[in-house]
Amino acid sequence: MLLGFWTIFEVASDPKEGRNDPISKSVLETAQLPQILSFIEPQLRLHSGFILMLVAVVFVYWLLFHTTIGFEFRSTGSNPNAAQYAGIKASLTIVLVMGIAGALAGLAGANQIMGVLGRATPGFSASIGFDAIAVALLGRSHPIGVLFAGLLFGALIAGGRLMQVKAGVSIDLITIIQALIIVFIAAPLLVRNAVPWAFKTKDKN
């Protein structure tokens, strides 16, 4: 954690006139991710990071379901003790998963800085991490499901800002919609765990 703090402190240490918060230097124009579909609507902020995201989804899908190490990842995630008993080094597998997850999170942060903001600022990631938990839940932790869940949440967030400006609808309504989606997705599991006796007969049949 200290190494991470030092890295962020060194990067976000470019003083700007009129600002008292730490920010990084601006991304060079040659390093910025090019906009796509700007010929349709100049104000669209969709950039080539979207293509990188699709590549990442394909890579994760291939890694999880078409490689031996992906099988080890899924086995360890389902039951670390059983995976350990089967000869899988669960501790090492967990560390590898954390490393890959960190790399993907770094890719997401790079897309945000190089494609949208142009520099690193305090809180530039906002609540992206918490939104990602909801997206993973909605997508059932499957790469393809997470892709469509992420597109849904992204559309809700982007559309919420536009609705607030154009129609005067509070952006909090989007948060409520997201919460309801999560509740409806998680409710069956919560009910099954709360009253397991109600499902015994059905499960036997």
Buried (B, 14 or more C-beta within 10 A) or exposed (E): EEEEEEEBEEBBEEEEEEEEEBBBEBBEEEEBBEBBEEEEEEEEEBBBBBEBBEEBBEEBBEBBEEEEBBBBBBBBBEEBEEBBEEEBEBEEBBEBBEEBEEEBBEBBBBBBBBBBBBBBBEEBBEEBEEBBEBBBBBBEEBBEBBBEBBEBBEEBBEEBEEBBEEEEBEBEEBBEBBEEBBEEBEEEEEEEEEEEEEEEEEEEE
